[in-house]
Amino acid sequence: MTDLFSTPADEAPGSPFAPLAEQLRPKTLAEVVGQSHLLGPGKPLRLAFEAGQPHSMIFWGPPGVGKTTLARLMADAFDADFIALSAVLSGVKEIREAIARAEITRGQGRRTILFVDEVHRFNKAQQDAFLPFVESGLVTFVGATTENPSFEVNSALLSRASVYTLQSLSADEMGQLFDRAASTALAGLSFDEAARGRLCGVADGDARKLLNLLEQIRTAAQAAGRDTVDGDFVNATLAQQLRRFDKGGDAFYDQISALHKSVRGSDPDAALYWYCRMLDGGADPRYLARRIVRMAWEDIGLADPRGAEIALSAAETYERLGSPEGELALANAVVYLAVAAKSNAAYNAYNAVRAFIAEDGSRPVPLHLRNAPTKLMKEMGFGKEYRYAHDEAEGYAAGETYFPDGMKPQRWYRPVERGLETKIGEKLAHLRRLDAEAKKKGQAR
């Protein structure tokens, strides 16, 4: 039986027709660039390879960081049959064929490593289908995903596999990969520092993307009859390359999280950095506008109500001007929110009350707080003894209670001593002193 996703002979590693990324795929652990936190001496994956005992695992990381390569190297290291499935292209038929092949392989005294790329795209039933074969040891399961496995992989399968987090290649590691490609597959073509920096920067930590870009440059240079590549040639050759940005994946949510936390942490420069990173990556400015408004209410709140006004005004400005002019308004809002006084007091109070109500019973509204638009309702006592605050001293009905009967008054909202909430806190403290005085006088309800 042939590999379900075997590489055609003219595209196999080493073939002159194979893509550059495939030609330069590492054949040993020593050739792998990056992931030193997993592959360095004494590190988890290195120890797994050295122990000679494969175990099921899931590789989680962005594209182009070596997930497939490590799975293939594992099969080579353990002399195991390597079966590759793509969750995008495979279904029940392919899974059954893979299991049948693994049974034949076991009969020959060899292990099988079943590699499932983009495992998060399999549904629950498909993921569950692997469980008995993983438990029996028929296959060593290796999954690869760009999505957080905590959310995208079934807990039953997740509990049977170790999760290894792969990282984007650093600038130095991208440089190493560039130099290796330039000295082998691109021999005879020279690059200046501007070209090298531009290509590594556009690849943005993605090894496969870097090699694909180099292949484009090689083709363009050959067509132009050039043996040297400078920064201008790279810029002229490559179409605009957006940095890696999966709008529905972890990179997206990690960056919006970093933006939000930078605003909350009162760092306008970091906040602008993440805001511009997301724009550079193709994020919808309208989505960013919604999140910026949310930040204003969640983290600035009543410490500076002007923050919400500015955030809403910036969102409206973007709707009127569009890109790129409207993005400046959003940038101004980001800076203002970052430097504004912070309070999550109202946010915390809101969450606390919702939690309380979810656990509490349905308490009736006290009679004195009910409206009495009809004679019958008045006769029933609706609105009786209600104190109209505007007619009281300081416009406050000291000692009055507005909670349900029998419920102890709560203090969920606790203003912080920052911004406008300092004055709000002082006012509430004064009103509570008036309540205490009314209680002493027997005026409290």
DRENNU-342062 format. One line per 8 residues: number of its first residue (from 1); for each residue x, y, z of C-alpha. Coordinates in pm, 1 decimal, padded with zeros to 6 digits, always signed. Each point is the difference from the previous one (the first is absolute). Layout:
BEGIN
NUM = X Y Z ~ ...
! end
This chain:
BEGIN
1 = +00000.0 +00000.0 +00000.0 ~ +00137.3 +00339.9 -00090.7 ~ +00010.6 +00290.5 +00238.9 ~ -00336.3 +00172.1 -00000.6 ~ +00180.5 +00326.8 -00056.9 ~ +00327.9 -00118.6 -00145.2 ~ +00213.6 +00251.4 -00184.0 ~ +00023.0 -00056.1 -00377.1
9 = +00344.8 -00104.3 -00118.2 ~ +00062.5 +00325.4 -00182.1 ~ -00082.3 +00195.2 +00317.2 ~ +00183.3 -00213.0 +00253.0 ~ +00262.9 +00165.4 +00218.6 ~ +00317.5 +00043.4 -00198.6 ~ -00179.0 +00007.3 -00333.7 ~ +00081.7 +00308.8 -00205.2
17 = -00374.7 +00033.8 -00067.6 ~ -00099.0 +00001.3 +00366.8 ~ -00078.9 +00336.7 +00160.2 ~ +00299.3 +00156.1 +00173.7 ~ -00164.1 -00052.7 +00340.2 ~ -00021.7 -00372.7 -00075.0 ~ +00354.3 -00020.3 -00137.5 ~ +00138.1 +00150.5 +00319.1
25 = -00220.3 -00190.7 +00245.4 ~ +00229.7 -00118.1 +00284.3 ~ +00097.2 -00365.2 -00007.5 ~ +00139.6 -00009.0 +00353.8 ~ -00074.8 +00176.0 +00327.0 ~ +00331.6 +00182.2 -00029.4 ~ -00124.4 +00169.8 -00317.7 ~ -00316.1 +00137.6 +00160.9
33 = +00010.9 +00376.2 +00046.0 ~ -00186.4 +00131.5 +00301.9 ~ -00197.4 -00168.0 +00281.6 ~ +00304.2 -00019.2 +00226.4 ~ -00236.8 +00002.4 +00300.1 ~ -00113.0 -00345.1 -00114.7 ~ +00300.0 -00137.1 -00187.5 ~ +00295.8 +00127.4 +00201.0
41 = +00200.7 -00234.6 +00225.9 ~ -00218.9 -00128.1 +00280.5 ~ -00315.2 +00150.7 -00150.4 ~ -00327.3 -00199.2 -00032.9 ~ -00000.3 -00093.8 -00368.3 ~ +00372.0 -00068.1 -00005.5 ~ -00044.3 -00240.2 +00291.9 ~ -00293.0 -00168.9 -00176.4
49 = +00212.5 -00059.1 -00308.7 ~ +00294.2 -00126.3 +00204.2 ~ -00217.6 -00235.0 +00207.8 ~ -00109.5 -00190.2 -00310.2 ~ -00354.7 -00026.7 +00135.5 ~ -00245.5 +00203.5 -00207.9 ~ -00313.5 +00136.6 +00164.2 ~ -00308.7 +00172.5 -00134.1
57 = +00032.6 +00375.3 -00017.2 ~ -00147.6 +00316.3 -00143.5 ~ +00212.3 +00275.8 -00151.0 ~ -00160.2 +00340.8 +00048.7 ~ +00147.9 +00300.1 -00173.7 ~ -00025.3 +00245.6 -00290.2 ~ +00056.9 -00105.5 -00361.2 ~ +00347.4 -00074.8 -00127.1
65 = +00176.2 -00082.5 +00327.6 ~ +00070.1 -00370.5 -00053.6 ~ -00302.9 -00199.8 +00115.2 ~ -00003.7 -00234.5 -00300.3 ~ +00378.6 -00020.7 -00007.1 ~ +00019.5 -00114.8 +00362.0 ~ -00264.5 -00266.1 -00062.0 ~ +00196.1 -00134.9 -00298.3
73 = +00325.4 +00004.1 +00194.1 ~ -00169.1 -00193.3 +00277.9 ~ -00104.4 -00271.9 -00244.0 ~ +00357.7 -00022.1 -00128.6 ~ +00147.7 -00009.9 +00350.5 ~ -00229.5 -00282.2 +00110.3 ~ +00004.9 -00187.4 -00331.3 ~ -00375.4 +00036.1 -00013.0
81 = -00235.9 +00009.0 -00294.2 ~ -00114.9 +00358.6 -00056.4 ~ -00361.7 +00060.3 -00100.5 ~ -00104.4 +00358.3 -00060.7 ~ -00359.7 +00116.5 -00001.8 ~ -00129.9 +00349.7 -00055.4 ~ -00313.5 +00082.2 +00194.0 ~ -00095.6 +00234.2 -00284.2
89 = +00001.4 -00275.6 -00263.0 ~ -00056.3 -00321.3 +00193.6 ~ -00316.4 -00167.8 +00118.3 ~ -00116.1 -00331.8 +00141.6 ~ +00125.2 -00191.8 -00304.0 ~ +00355.2 +00129.2 +00037.2 ~ +00000.7 -00063.6 +00374.6 ~ -00107.8 -00362.0 -00055.2
97 = +00268.4 -00048.4 -00263.9 ~ +00262.8 +00140.6 +00237.0 ~ -00106.0 -00238.9 +00279.2 ~ +00000.3 -00297.1 -00238.7 ~ +00351.0 +00090.0 -00110.8 ~ +00112.3 +00032.4 +00363.1 ~ -00127.7 -00351.6 +00073.7 ~ +00202.2 -00137.8 -00291.2
105 = +00306.5 +00191.3 +00119.7 ~ -00037.0 -00137.8 +00353.6 ~ -00012.7 -00349.6 -00146.3 ~ +00341.0 +00075.8 -00152.3 ~ +00136.4 +00095.9 +00340.9 ~ +00014.2 +00375.2 -00055.9 ~ -00166.8 +00297.6 +00162.4 ~ -00224.1 +00250.3 -00177.2
113 = +00005.3 +00373.4 +00054.0 ~ -00330.8 +00149.5 -00110.3 ~ +00043.9 +00369.0 -00066.8 ~ -00315.8 +00211.8 -00025.6 ~ +00059.2 +00350.1 -00127.9 ~ -00247.9 +00270.0 +00107.3 ~ -00158.0 -00246.2 +00242.2 ~ -00225.8 +00276.6 +00132.7
121 = -00199.3 -00021.9 -00323.6 ~ -00117.8 -00352.2 +00080.7 ~ -00334.6 -00006.2 +00178.6 ~ -00053.6 -00171.5 +00335.6 ~ -00107.2 -00331.4 -00150.2 ~ +00301.7 -00009.0 -00230.5 ~ +00238.1 +00078.9 +00286.2 ~ -00166.0 -00265.6 +00216.5
129 = +00057.5 -00255.3 -00274.7 ~ +00373.4 +00003.3 +00075.6 ~ -00036.5 -00072.8 +00372.8 ~ -00019.1 -00384.1 +00002.5 ~ +00298.0 -00029.1 -00233.7 ~ +00205.6 +00245.3 +00205.6 ~ -00088.4 -00185.2 +00320.5 ~ +00082.9 -00339.9 -00147.8
137 = +00335.1 +00124.4 -00125.3 ~ -00082.2 -00080.0 -00361.8 ~ +00102.7 +00354.4 -00095.3 ~ +00201.7 +00276.0 +00158.1 ~ -00215.2 +00303.5 -00059.0 ~ +00166.8 +00328.2 -00093.2 ~ -00230.5 +00293.8 -00062.5 ~ +00089.8 +00344.6 -00128.5
145 = -00211.3 +00308.8 +00057.0 ~ +00026.1 +00376.1 -00022.7 ~ -00293.5 +00033.7 +00241.4 ~ -00000.2 -00031.8 +00377.6 ~ -00050.0 -00373.4 +00062.7 ~ -00174.9 +00076.0 +00328.5 ~ -00293.7 +00125.7 -00206.5 ~ +00032.6 -00192.9 -00325.6
153 = +00105.9 -00353.7 +00098.7 ~ -00231.1 -00236.9 +00186.4 ~ +00090.3 -00038.8 +00365.1 ~ +00014.2 -00380.6 -00035.6 ~ +00260.5 +00021.7 -00275.1 ~ +00177.8 +00287.3 +00171.8 ~ +00040.2 -00206.3 +00317.9 ~ +00182.3 -00270.9 -00195.0
161 = +00249.9 +00229.5 -00169.8 ~ +00274.1 +00233.1 +00118.8 ~ -00035.2 +00354.5 -00132.4 ~ +00315.1 +00170.5 -00124.5 ~ -00015.5 +00369.6 -00085.6 ~ +00212.7 +00103.5 -00297.0 ~ +00107.4 +00359.8 -00039.8 ~ +00054.1 +00231.0 -00295.2
169 = +00363.1 +00019.3 -00104.0 ~ +00195.7 +00290.4 +00146.0 ~ +00180.1 +00255.4 -00216.9 ~ +00331.2 -00183.9 +00055.7 ~ -00155.1 -00334.5 -00089.4 ~ -00152.9 +00144.1 -00315.7 ~ +00343.6 +00131.0 -00086.7 ~ +00149.5 -00347.9 +00046.9
177 = -00261.3 -00149.6 -00230.4 ~ +00056.2 +00273.4 -00256.7 ~ +00376.2 -00058.2 -00000.1 ~ -00045.1 -00375.9 -00036.9 ~ -00230.0 +00043.0 -00299.0 ~ +00221.5 +00264.7 -00158.3 ~ +00310.7 -00218.8 +00026.1 ~ -00163.8 -00313.4 -00143.4
185 = -00310.8 +00022.6 -00214.0 ~ +00065.2 +00365.9 -00089.2 ~ +00373.0 -00028.2 -00062.9 ~ +00108.2 +00249.9 -00265.8 ~ -00252.8 +00259.9 +00114.2 ~ +00121.1 +00264.2 +00245.3 ~ -00215.0 +00213.1 +00231.5 ~ +00083.4 +00329.1 +00168.0
193 = -00099.0 +00069.1 +00361.8 ~ -00306.8 +00202.1 -00101.3 ~ -00134.1 -00290.9 -00205.6 ~ +00078.5 -00248.6 +00275.9 ~ -00170.3 +00214.4 +00262.9 ~ -00304.5 +00066.0 -00216.3 ~ -00055.3 -00367.9 -00081.9 ~ +00045.7 -00115.9 +00359.6
201 = -00230.0 +00276.2 +00122.2 ~ -00279.0 -00079.4 -00245.4 ~ +00023.1 -00371.2 +00085.3 ~ -00073.9 +00096.9 +00360.5 ~ +00133.7 -00308.6 +00177.7 ~ -00146.1 -00246.3 -00253.2 ~ +00276.8 -00220.1 -00142.3 ~ -00208.6 -00136.7 -00285.3
209 = -00107.2 +00349.0 -00100.3 ~ +00361.6 +00117.4 -00008.0 ~ +00103.5 -00285.0 -00227.8 ~ -00298.0 +00059.5 -00227.8 ~ +00092.5 +00368.4 -00022.9 ~ +00358.1 -00092.3 -00084.3 ~ -00130.7 -00225.0 -00274.1 ~ -00198.2 +00290.1 -00144.0
217 = +00306.3 +00221.0 +00011.0 ~ +00215.2 -00265.8 -00165.7 ~ -00249.8 -00035.1 -00284.0 ~ -00024.9 +00377.7 -00044.7 ~ +00378.0 +00042.9 +00006.6 ~ +00047.8 -00268.8 -00264.0 ~ -00261.3 +00162.9 -00221.1 ~ +00171.7 +00338.3 +00041.0
225 = +00346.4 -00145.4 -00058.7 ~ +00122.4 +00116.9 +00342.0 ~ +00247.6 -00169.7 +00228.8 ~ -00036.7 +00255.8 +00281.1 ~ -00309.9 +00091.4 +00196.7 ~ -00038.6 +00327.3 +00189.0 ~ -00280.1 +00143.6 +00210.4 ~ -00153.0 +00192.3 -00289.6
233 = -00019.9 -00314.3 -00212.3 ~ -00173.1 -00184.9 +00283.9 ~ -00252.9 +00279.8 +00044.6 ~ -00067.6 +00013.9 -00373.0 ~ -00036.8 -00377.3 -00030.2 ~ -00218.2 -00089.8 +00290.5 ~ -00362.8 +00096.0 +00012.3 ~ -00093.8 +00155.2 +00330.9
241 = +00045.1 -00273.4 +00257.6 ~ -00210.1 +00031.8 +00313.9 ~ +00153.5 -00131.6 +00315.7 ~ -00137.9 -00328.8 +00122.9 ~ -00340.1 +00070.3 +00146.0 ~ -00268.3 -00266.0 +00029.7 ~ -00311.7 +00209.6 +00050.5 ~ -00184.1 -00289.1 +00160.3
249 = +00286.1 -00159.0 +00187.6 ~ +00224.6 +00037.2 +00297.3 ~ +00226.4 +00267.1 -00151.2 ~ -00303.2 +00224.0 -00038.4 ~ -00122.1 -00043.3 +00356.5 ~ +00350.4 +00014.1 +00147.1 ~ +00059.4 +00338.1 -00160.8 ~ -00334.0 +00151.6 +00098.2
257 = +00072.3 -00125.4 +00351.5 ~ +00338.5 +00173.4 -00008.0 ~ -00163.4 +00323.0 -00120.1 ~ -00261.8 -00011.3 +00274.7 ~ +00255.5 -00074.6 +00271.0 ~ +00227.5 +00280.5 -00122.2 ~ -00287.8 +00248.5 +00027.9 ~ -00090.2 -00133.9 +00343.7
265 = +00365.8 +00024.0 +00100.0 ~ +00015.0 +00369.9 -00102.6 ~ +00271.7 -00050.5 -00263.3 ~ -00099.1 +00210.2 -00304.1 ~ +00304.0 -00101.4 -00203.3 ~ -00056.5 -00374.2 +00040.2 ~ -00371.3 +00051.5 -00063.4 ~ +00074.0 +00181.2 -00326.9
273 = +00245.9 -00273.5 -00096.5 ~ -00259.6 -00277.5 +00032.0 ~ -00267.5 +00215.2 -00164.3 ~ +00224.6 +00057.3 -00302.6 ~ +00109.1 -00364.3 -00002.7 ~ -00360.9 -00104.0 -00035.7 ~ -00065.2 +00253.0 -00275.6 ~ +00316.3 -00116.0 -00176.7
281 = -00124.9 -00356.4 +00025.6 ~ -00334.4 +00078.3 -00159.9 ~ -00229.0 +00032.6 +00301.4 ~ -00331.7 +00169.1 -00071.9 ~ +00018.8 +00351.0 +00153.0 ~ -00369.2 -00030.7 +00087.7 ~ +00078.9 -00296.9 +00219.9 ~ +00279.0 +00198.8 +00164.8
289 = -00240.0 +00291.0 +00050.2 ~ -00245.8 -00227.9 +00182.4 ~ +00274.9 -00132.0 +00224.2 ~ +00128.5 +00349.9 +00073.5 ~ -00348.6 +00108.2 +00110.8 ~ -00016.3 -00308.6 +00219.8 ~ +00334.1 +00091.2 +00158.2 ~ -00133.3 +00345.3 +00083.6
297 = -00287.9 -00141.6 +00200.5 ~ +00183.8 -00295.1 +00152.9 ~ +00329.8 +00155.9 +00106.9 ~ -00049.1 +00377.5 +00011.7 ~ -00364.0 +00010.7 +00100.0 ~ -00112.5 +00283.6 +00221.2 ~ +00353.7 +00101.4 +00091.0 ~ -00009.6 +00192.1 -00330.6
305 = -00336.9 -00013.1 -00180.5 ~ +00154.1 +00209.5 -00275.8 ~ +00183.5 -00314.9 -00108.7 ~ -00320.3 -00166.8 -00118.3 ~ -00102.0 +00316.7 -00185.2 ~ +00334.4 +00013.4 -00180.5 ~ -00013.1 -00370.9 -00084.6 ~ -00351.3 +00030.4 -00143.9
313 = +00093.8 +00317.4 -00187.8 ~ +00302.6 -00176.4 -00149.9 ~ -00217.5 -00292.9 -00111.0 ~ -00246.1 +00241.2 -00165.0 ~ +00287.0 +00187.2 -00164.2 ~ +00125.7 -00323.4 -00152.0 ~ -00348.4 -00073.8 -00138.6 ~ -00002.2 +00342.7 -00164.3
321 = +00357.4 +00006.0 -00134.9 ~ +00088.8 -00367.0 -00043.7 ~ +00359.1 -00116.2 -00046.9 ~ +00263.2 +00123.7 +00034.4 ~ -00114.6 +00341.1 +00130.3 ~ -00240.6 -00137.0 +00257.0 ~ +00267.1 -00221.7 +00152.1 ~ +00168.1 +00311.3 +00141.8
329 = -00310.3 +00075.4 +00205.7 ~ +00011.8 -00349.8 +00147.1 ~ +00370.2 +00046.5 +00074.2 ~ -00080.9 +00317.8 +00192.3 ~ -00260.6 -00188.4 +00200.9 ~ +00252.2 -00274.4 +00080.3 ~ +00249.1 +00257.7 +00131.1 ~ -00263.7 +00185.3 +00204.0
337 = -00128.6 -00317.7 +00162.7 ~ +00353.9 -00112.4 +00079.7 ~ +00081.5 +00322.6 +00187.3 ~ -00342.8 +00045.1 +00160.9 ~ -00073.2 -00073.1 +00365.9 ~ -00105.3 -00361.7 +00038.7 ~ -00289.4 -00160.4 +00183.5 ~ -00171.0 -00334.3 -00034.5
345 = -00224.7 +00067.6 +00299.3 ~ -00324.3 +00018.4 -00200.8 ~ +00107.3 -00303.4 -00206.4 ~ +00065.9 -00202.4 +00314.7 ~ -00326.3 +00115.0 +00158.1 ~ -00194.9 -00097.8 -00312.6 ~ +00152.0 -00350.2 -00003.6 ~ -00054.1 -00044.0 +00373.0
353 = -00368.3 +00095.7 -00021.1 ~ -00059.5 -00232.9 -00295.2 ~ +00162.2 -00283.9 +00191.7 ~ -00209.2 +00078.0 +00310.4 ~ -00325.9 +00008.2 -00195.4 ~ +00081.8 -00327.2 -00175.8 ~ +00018.3 -00171.5 +00340.6 ~ -00272.4 +00197.7 +00182.0
361 = -00376.7 -00039.1 -00013.8 ~ -00244.7 +00234.4 -00175.1 ~ -00065.3 +00256.5 +00270.1 ~ -00308.9 +00220.4 -00043.2 ~ +00026.7 +00376.6 -00034.1 ~ -00084.6 +00168.5 +00333.3 ~ -00338.6 +00170.0 +00002.1 ~ +00141.1 +00344.8 +00063.6
369 = +00206.9 -00020.3 -00320.8 ~ -00287.3 -00105.3 -00224.5 ~ -00187.5 +00241.6 -00222.5 ~ -00368.2 +00052.4 +00075.0 ~ -00165.6 +00127.3 -00320.4 ~ -00344.6 -00136.1 +00097.4 ~ -00229.6 +00042.5 +00301.2 ~ +00010.2 -00373.8 +00072.1
377 = +00377.7 -00001.6 +00012.1 ~ -00001.0 +00293.2 +00239.4 ~ -00248.5 -00182.4 +00220.6 ~ +00235.5 -00299.4 -00001.2 ~ +00277.8 +00220.0 +00140.3 ~ +00204.1 +00044.5 -00317.2 ~ +00226.8 +00301.2 +00039.6 ~ -00109.9 +00062.1 +00358.0
385 = +00262.0 +00169.4 +00218.1 ~ +00230.0 +00054.0 -00296.9 ~ +00227.1 +00297.0 +00065.2 ~ +00057.5 +00228.2 -00297.3 ~ +00372.9 +00073.0 +00015.6 ~ -00027.1 +00345.3 -00161.1 ~ -00212.2 +00119.2 +00290.9 ~ +00257.0 -00109.2 +00259.1
393 = +00302.2 +00187.5 +00133.7 ~ +00293.3 -00018.7 -00244.0 ~ -00233.4 -00177.1 -00244.5 ~ +00055.8 -00323.6 +00190.3 ~ -00246.8 -00208.8 +00199.3 ~ +00235.1 -00095.3 +00281.1 ~ -00074.3 -00340.5 +00151.2 ~ -00217.9 -00116.1 -00289.8
401 = +00066.1 -00348.6 -00142.3 ~ -00050.2 -00111.2 -00357.0 ~ +00076.7 -00371.4 +00033.2 ~ -00269.3 -00269.2 +00026.6 ~ -00156.0 -00049.8 +00341.4 ~ +00206.0 -00229.1 +00219.5 ~ +00314.8 +00039.7 -00208.0 ~ +00302.1 +00142.5 +00167.4
409 = +00125.1 +00312.1 -00183.8 ~ +00305.8 -00079.4 -00211.0 ~ +00306.9 +00202.6 -00096.0 ~ +00104.6 -00146.0 -00332.6 ~ +00122.0 +00323.9 -00155.3 ~ +00323.1 +00112.1 +00165.0 ~ +00148.0 +00305.7 -00173.2 ~ +00375.8 +00015.3 -00033.5
417 = +00200.6 +00301.6 +00112.8 ~ +00086.5 +00104.9 -00354.6 ~ -00141.9 +00258.5 -00234.8 ~ -00365.1 +00095.6 +00029.3 ~ -00069.8 -00303.1 +00217.2 ~ +00189.6 +00168.6 +00281.7 ~ -00279.6 +00258.2 +00017.4 ~ -00265.7 -00268.4 -00049.9
425 = +00142.9 -00188.4 +00294.3 ~ -00000.5 +00312.3 +00214.8 ~ -00364.9 +00065.4 -00086.3 ~ -00107.3 -00354.6 +00080.8 ~ +00186.1 +00014.0 +00332.0 ~ -00186.2 +00322.8 +00084.7 ~ -00338.2 -00153.7 -00088.9 ~ +00072.1 -00301.3 +00216.1
433 = +00079.0 +00229.6 +00289.7 ~ -00342.9 +00157.3 -00050.7 ~ -00152.8 -00349.6 +00002.9 ~ +00176.6 -00078.9 +00328.0 ~ -00130.4 +00323.6 +00155.2 ~ -00354.3 -00078.7 -00117.4 ~ +00026.6 -00344.0 +00152.5 ~ +00097.3 +00149.6 +00334.5
441 = -00302.0 +00227.6 -00018.0 ~ -00226.3 -00292.6 -00087.7 ~ -00071.1 +00134.4 -00347.1 ~ +00145.7 -00298.3 -00187.5 ~ -00234.0 -00252.1 -00154.6
! end
